[in-house]
Amino acid sequence: MSYKDKLTYINKADKIKLINEIEAYNKKAEPLRDLVGKVNRMLEALNNEQKLIIKTYYMYEPKWNYVATTYVQVYNEPRTVNQLKNIRDKAMQIMLNVINV
């Protein structure tokens, strides 16, 4: 008879513990969701060319040769590293304007 009571108590304790853990993780996740939203708003303000350069350089591979190769693959038009950096600088300015609004 006491086995069922103990089993019910253990299951209830586990359930309460899991609910508390879920709440703790949700509290930790909320600031991250805000940051992801900000990044998405900044990227939405860019044109496709700028998005490609920003994502490729900052999210995949921080090497300009890789960015240049990717740009050629997508647009079939070679660009120098300086041209890509100029496009990046314009994109960063747009992104800063979105943040400061």
Steps between C-alpha positions, in 0.01 A plus 500: 500500500776745580676423168225675299507802734877528469482462122238775476711728721814437292318565172348821637841617625657425162221689325545804723878489448459485122248786500745712701783415260284595201419836659870562572596419139224722366633789709849441357364472145304827502805733465631276222168524315526879525851495352394272216212737425738797486738319266211396274375860483848621408538238228155573355608859437779385266481411134593147385857590408567656840330211681717249319820678596399556864375146553792338322766701681351522849300179524694247293862579419685819598733492199461736209618245244213274604256791476630591155464139380146479636409831337625375162302177539177686576526803269744376231681830529846528658560771759821606665541478874490880524169512312356235734623695802333817367172312461546364853562850636179630342310203641642561847390864483147392406500249785617766747218728385249220567640445851497869588136553397 
